[in-house]
Amino acid sequence: MRKKYYTLDELKSYRQSLKQNNSEITLVDLGAGSFNKPTLPKQVRVNTIHKRSSHSEKDTELLYRLVLHFQPNHILELGTCLGVSTLYLAKANKKANVYTLEGNPDYAALARKAFIQYQTHNITLIEGNIHQTLKIAMDRIPSLDFAFLDAHHAYEPTVQFFKTCLAKINEHSVIILDDIHWSPEMERAWETIKAMEEVKQTIDLFQFGIVFFKPGQVKEHFVLRYMG
Ligand SMILES: C[S@@+](CC[C@H](N)C(=O)[O-])C[C@H]1O[C@@H](n2cnc3c(N)ncnc32)[C@H](O)[C@@H]1O
């Protein structure tokens, strides 16, 4: 039987509060991403951003279970947004150091508030453009055990950010990429990453692509249907 985690119920209340939050925040254009759907005005309601950008319960529960399983010490997230996925990552292993990067100051402020409200003391949010802040984070992380790449969903930044992460991986590292089939560019980014020498095994869950680096095993690519 599937194990029940009370933390997951607790985090539902954060989602609920975001759904009810009608206040306006400012949109900052940091590149493509899930915003590419219809064009948004400069001022946006928090609940609109939550609906468009935060991952679903099914996706964040998967992140939670993966962190529980792999017990990473150092976790990196690109794209905090309102901190929904960050909370799942941080709650799954309270001993892990979670670094999360966000470029929109209004989103970062709301996420920070939530991290305090939900008593997570293991998150460091680095604010600014990932093109600059990723290096800062990587300098602080001794070994990258787990990463969730969910920021700018386009070919160049995805491949570039992934390559930067490679500098600190170990044989047990797990890197998850979001939206691997979202656009032809993201399909291409996924294929480029799969072909990299350092990449040994991948799992395509359609929404997420999971990358493993275990040496000494044949390079293999799996496609799985994840029902949640
Ligand atoms: C899809 S949202 C992240 C959702 C979040 N991981 C969750 O599920 O709760 C992508 C986020 O990445 C941020 N972002 C995109 N490109 C960025 C960049 N170059 N630098 C910093 N932040 C960026 C956006 O502001 C947005 O908040």
The ligand as an ORCA input file, in Angstrom:
! r2SCAN-3c Opt
* xyz 0 1
  C       7.991     27.044    -13.882
  S       8.470     28.239    -12.708
  C       9.091     27.260    -11.365
  C       8.013     26.531    -10.618
  C       8.465     25.929     -9.311
  N       9.627     25.084     -9.484
  C       7.324     25.118     -8.700
  O       6.966     24.072     -9.278
  O       6.777     25.504     -7.683
  C       9.949     28.877    -13.413
  C      10.591     29.966    -12.563
  O      11.897     30.210    -13.057
  C      12.174     31.590    -12.988
  N      13.189     31.876    -13.996
  C      13.131     31.633    -15.344
  N      14.277     32.000    -15.936
  C      15.085     32.484    -14.954
  C      16.389     33.025    -14.946
  N      17.119     33.118    -16.059
  N      16.883     33.445    -13.760
  C      16.162     33.347    -12.615
  N      14.924     32.827    -12.559
  C      14.392     32.401    -13.716
  C      10.837     32.270    -13.267
  O      10.792     33.560    -12.694
  C       9.848     31.304    -12.609
  O       9.550     31.715    -11.309
*
